[in-house]
């Protein structure tokens, strides 16, 4: 990747009114966002996990691009997770756009749920320590909620000044309604959490085949700047690595499902090889659980608390 796109905290202009907001190390909650500016118009791609973080980002964007928060015309949420939505309300005049599936999911994935998790952590032993370690830096009492004001399914086209911006729904995959934001003229795509670069993808929804196809679609876009939901800006090589991980865990989980292993035992048994070096490797637990539900449609979803307990266990064992 170009040296000028080094992975460091803050706003990075990739060229011609295109910006990425990066938050190393890209782990739990440390998400990226984007800004498209042209002809006095603007579009924001995602907000952050709490209002303080989002205020800092919007202030930097105002300084660098001359776009104040109340002047942002459109805000696209790539999916429903709070680390991409909890600052929406700071863009007071923006049309908030998301897939219809994401909008439904946002109604139930509230910051109160996250704060409840944090409040319960001290009584949860080692699992609570893990939850505090990954989410304790965020303030879920200081959020700016705003649900989507416009939704779509499939595809949607927007104009930002003279730039065409294409929204393509590729979920369910990471979540129920993932969306890619593509600016063809500037060879840029904001992928949301379809891409975790140098970090482990987490598949809350599936099916895995949708996610693998979404990677193919990103590669076909032939973008120069591929801005992931987490991690450094990447290129098609980075996309292919994510795709390879998804294919690998799909195959390995299937073997263990066929052999009758539990989700816990399969997550412990799968050798991650080079993927072990990726951040948050313990997410293998959620990925195996989601894949098992794909292999057996009668399997009930595992309780979220149990999933985090298993991830804490995996984390301690490596």
N, C-alpha and C positions, 0 to 999 in steps of 0.2 A: 504494500500500500504506500501511497505517497507519504513522505516524511512529514509533510505539512498536516497530515491527518493523524498525528500522534494521539494516542489514547490518554487524554488527561481531562480533568474535571473542567467543565465550562462549555462555552459556546464556540463552535467551530464553523466557519464559513467554508463550504465546499465549492463555492463559486456561483456567480450570477444570481445572487439573491436566495441561495439555498443554504440553510443552516442546520446543524445538528447540535443538540445539547447532550453532552455525555457525562455519565456518573460512574467513574471507576469505583469499586472493582467490577461492577455489573452483577454482583450477587443479589440475594433476596432483596427486592424493593428498590435497588439502585438501577433505575431504568433510564432509557434514553428518550428524547423527544425531538421534534423537528419543526422548522419554520420555513415557509415558502412566501417570498415577497416579490411583488412585481406591480408596476403601474399604480402605486398607491394602495394596493390591496394585499391582504395577507391571509394565510392559512396556517394554523398551528396543528401539529400532529402530536396529540397526547399531552397530558399534564403529569404531575408527579404524585408521590405517595402521601404528601401532606401539603398544607398551604404554605408553610415556611419555605420549603424547598421550591415550590412553584413560584412564589413571590420572587425569590432570588433569580430564578431562570427568566422570568418575565422582565425583571429589571435589566438583566444583561442583554436581553433581546431589544429592549427599548433603547439602550445605549448604542448597541452595535448596528441595529437595523432601522432605528427610528420609529418602531412600531410599539405603541403603548398597549397595555392589556385591554383597555376599553375600546381600542381601535381594531382589534383582531376580528375579522369578518366571519371566518369559519374555523371551527375546531373539530378535527376528526379524531375520535377515539378508535384506536386499532382493535381494542377488545375491552372486556369488562373489568379486568383486574384493577384494583385500587391504585396500584403504583403507576397506572396510566390515566387515572381519572379523578383523583381526589383533589385536584386543584381547578377543576372545570369552572367552578363558580367565580373564579377571579377574572375570567374573561367575560365581563358582564354583558357585553353586547353581541357576543358570538353566537352564531347558529351552531349548536352542538350536534354533530352528525356521527352516527354509528350504524352498524347493521342492526336490523330488527332483533336478531337473536342476542346480540350484545346488550341492547337496551333492556331486554327482559332479564338478562342475567345481572345487570347493574342494580336492578331493583332489589335484589336479594343479597348481593355481596357488598354490604354496607360497612362504613368505617366503625360502626358500633360493634360489629362482629369482631373486627380486628382488635378493638380496644378491650373487648371482653376476653379475648385470648390472652392479651398482655396482663390483664387484671388477674386472671386465673393462674398465670405462670408460676408465681411463688409457691403455690400449693401442688405443683405438678412434678416436683423432683427434678430428675435429669432432663426430662422432656421440657419442663418449664425453663430450665437453663438454656436449652437449645432455642426455644421460642424467643426468649429474651435476647439471646445473642444475635438472632437474625432479624428481629423486628424492633428491638428496643430503641434503635436510633430514630424512629419515626414517631410523630405526635398525632395520634388518631383522634385526639380531642381538638386539634387545630386543622380542620379540613374545610374545603369549599366545594360542597357538592352541587352539581347541576346535571340532571339527567338529559339524555339526548332530546333535542327539539325537532330533529328530522331523522328518519330512519329509511333504510333501503334494504333490499335483498338482491343478491347477484352482483350487479355492477352499477356504478353511478359516476357521472362525469361532472367536474367542477371547473370553473375558470378563476384563475387568480391573475388579474391583469391580463397579459397576453399568454399566460401559461395554461396549458391543459393539464389537469390533474385527474387521474383515473383511480377510482376506488374499486377494488375487487375483493369480494367476500370469498375467502378460502376455507373458512371454518364450516363445521366444527373440526377443530384440530387441537391446538393448545387450549382454547376455550370453545364455547359454542358458536361464536360469531366472528372469528378473526378476519381482519381486513388488511390488504396491502394498499399503500398509497404511492402511486407511481407518477413521476413527472418526466415524461418521455424526452422532452426537448433538452432537459438538463441531465439526462441519463442517471437519474436518481430514484431510488425506491426506499421508502420507510416501511419496514416489514413488521413492526410490532414484535410480539413474542413468537412469531414463526421462526425467528432466528435468535438464538443465544450464541454469542461468539466467545470462545474460551470459557464458556460456562455450560452446565448441563441443561439441556431442554427439559421442560416438565410438561407432561401431557395430562392435563386435567380432564379433557373431554374425549379426544380421539374422534373418529378412527385414525389409526396411524397412516393409512393409505392416503387420506386427505392431506395430511401434513407433508408426506413425501411428494405428492403431486404439487403442493404449494411451492416446495423447493424447486421443482422443475419449472414452474411458472416464473419464479424469480430469475432463474438462470436464463430463460428465454427472453426476458426483458433486456438483457445485455446492458445492464446498468454499470456505470463507472463507480458510483458511490452507493453502496448498499448499507443503509443505516439499520442495524438490528435493534430489537427491543432492549437488549442488554449486551454490553461488551463493545469492543472497538468497531469502527467502520470496516467493512470487509469487501470482498469481491466474490466471484463465483466459486473460487476454491473454498472459501469459508462456508458457502451455502452447501457445497457438496459434502463437506465434513459433517455438517448437521444431518444431512440426508443419510450419510453412511452410518451415523450413530443410531438413527431411527430404524434403519433396516436391520442393524445388528441386534438391538434390543428386542425387536419384534421376533427375530429368528430364535434368539436365546430364550426369551420368555415362552415361546411356543413349545420348545423342547421340554422345558420344566413343567409347563402346564400338562403336556401329554404324559409326563412321568408322574404326575400326581403331587408335585411339590406345592406347598402353600405359597402365598405371596411373600411372606417373611423369608421362608427358606430359599425361594428362588432369588430374591433380592440379595441375600447373602452369598448365594452360590454363583451368580453370574460374574465372571471375570471381566472387569472393565478395561483391562489393558491400558492402552494409551489414553483412553477416556478418563481414567482415574485422575489424571492431572487437571482435568477441567474442574472449575469451581462447582461446589454443591453436588458432588457426585452421588450423594445419598438420595437424590431425587429419583434414582432407580426404583425406589419403593413405589412412588406414585405411578411411574411409567409401567411397572409390572402390574400393578393393581388395575390400571385402566386397560391394559392389554388383556388381562384375564377376563375382564367384563366383556371385552370384544370377542374373546374365544368362547365365552359361555354367557349368552344373553340373559340367563336366569340368575347370574351372580348379582347380589345386592352390592351397591356402592359401600365401600369401607368407610367407617366413621372418620371424619377429618382429624379428630384428636388421636385416633389410633395410627393414622398415617404419619402424623408428626412424631409420635412416639417411636415408630419404626425407623423413621429417618434419623432421629436422635441416636437410636441404637446403632444404625449403620455408621453414622458419623464417628461415634466413639470407637468403633471396631476397626477403623482404618487410620 
